[in-house]
Amino acid sequence: RMQMKFLADQGYTTLTMRELLVRAASSTLPQKPVAITFDDGWRSQYEVALPILLHYHMTATFYIYTDVIGSPLFMTIDQLRALTSVHMEIGGHTKHHSKLSKISPYRYKEELEDSKKTLEKNLPVQVVDFAYPYGMYNEKVIKALKKYGYLSGRTSKKGIINDFKDPFDIKVLY
């Protein structure tokens, strides 16, 4: 709550990751843009974070790994649908939260394409933004992301994005 209040008080404009990248490419970013992201799809993100975001009229991107949807600690499909109905973005985060740079490329289809299709089949969204589980990726992973229709990859590297030159190397500020 304090972090979102700070952003609001300081005049930041929240954008989904998709909006941020599109607006950066067209040089139409607001003066103080920020993308808020959440990984995994924890139920607490829906029950705790979402009301705070809505209170401050903010948006965010939720990167979901699909194998746990509906299990006790994770969001349900209905909760994910509710996120999309209030302008939250759903991004990909694999099927099993796998360390993509450590698995066989033969598993990329299941982890990247099948999880994307699960989200797109059950939600009114196109999933094009991705967060690397554990921040682990390499050139093979990026090539596979592109093959399956993703347009960006958020890392776990610390930093503030300035140039957006490589949409598959998006840094974060924790």
Buried (B, 14 or more C-beta within 10 A) or exposed (E): EEEBEEBBEEEBBBBBBBBBBBBBEEEEBEEEBBBBBBBBBBBEBBEEBBEBBEEBEBBBBBBBBBBBBBEEEBBBBEBBBBBBEEBBBBBBBBBBBBBBBEBEEEBBEBBBBBBBEBBBEBBEBEBBBBBBBEBBBEEEBBEBBEEBBBBBBBBBEEEEBEEBEEBBBBEBEE
